[in-house]
């Protein structure tokens, strides 16, 4: 497999499953090898009770903090 020139980012979806951890480890290897930025992402579905326009900045900050803690935990475990 040839490496594309100019690749500066490796993006990987993460979770705490076995496959998710394998994907993160491989993405870390590729990013190190290529000197690329590693972007680990996670997606989730909002509960139907959370309506647009009812979210406050405080709620959004709490979600941001929770996501960061989760991602750090997954990266540390990998």
C-alpha positions as CSV (number, residue, x, y, z in Angstrom):
1,X,0.0,0.0,0.0
2,X,1.4,3.4,-0.9
3,X,1.2,6.4,1.4
4,X,-0.3,9.5,0.0
5,X,2.0,12.5,0.2
6,X,0.9,15.5,2.2
7,X,-1.3,13.5,4.6
8,X,-1.4,15.5,7.9
9,X,-4.3,14.0,9.7
10,X,-5.5,10.6,10.9
11,X,-9.1,10.5,12.0
12,X,-10.4,7.5,14.0
13,X,-13.8,6.9,15.7
14,X,-13.3,5.6,19.2
15,X,-15.2,3.6,21.8
16,X,-14.1,1.1,24.5
17,X,-14.8,-2.0,22.4
18,X,-12.0,-4.4,21.5
19,X,-12.3,-3.3,17.8
20,X,-12.4,0.4,18.8
21,X,-9.2,0.0,20.8
22,X,-7.5,-1.8,17.9
23,X,-8.5,1.0,15.6
24,X,-7.2,3.6,17.9
25,X,-3.9,1.8,18.4
26,X,-3.4,1.5,14.6
27,X,-4.4,5.1,14.1
28,X,-1.8,6.1,16.7
29,X,0.9,4.1,14.9
30,X,0.0,5.7,11.5
31,X,0.0,9.2,13.0
32,X,3.4,8.7,14.6
33,X,4.9,7.1,11.5
34,X,3.7,9.9,9.2
35,X,4.1,12.8,11.7
36,X,0.4,13.4,11.3
37,X,-2.2,14.9,13.7
38,X,-4.4,12.3,15.3
39,X,-8.1,13.2,15.7
40,X,-10.0,10.8,17.9
41,X,-13.8,11.3,17.6
42,X,-16.9,9.9,19.2
43,X,-20.5,10.3,18.2
44,X,-23.7,9.8,20.2
45,X,-27.4,10.4,19.8
46,X,-29.2,13.1,21.8
47,X,-32.2,11.9,23.9
48,X,-35.5,13.1,22.4
49,X,-36.2,15.2,25.5
50,X,-33.3,17.5,24.6
51,X,-35.0,20.0,22.3
52,X,-33.2,22.6,20.2
53,X,-33.2,25.9,21.8
54,X,-33.5,24.5,25.3
55,X,-29.7,23.9,25.8
56,X,-27.8,26.3,27.9
57,X,-24.1,27.1,27.7
58,X,-23.6,25.3,31.0
59,X,-25.1,22.1,29.6
60,X,-22.9,22.3,26.5
61,X,-19.8,22.8,28.7
62,X,-20.7,19.8,30.8
63,X,-21.0,17.7,27.6
64,X,-17.7,19.0,26.3
65,X,-16.0,18.1,29.6
66,X,-17.6,14.6,29.7
67,X,-16.5,13.9,26.1
68,X,-12.9,15.0,26.8
69,X,-12.7,12.8,29.9
70,X,-14.1,9.9,27.9
71,X,-11.7,10.4,25.0
72,X,-8.7,10.7,27.4
73,X,-9.7,7.5,29.1
74,X,-9.9,5.6,25.8
75,X,-6.5,7.0,24.6
76,X,-4.8,6.2,27.9
77,X,-6.2,2.7,27.8
78,X,-4.9,2.2,24.2
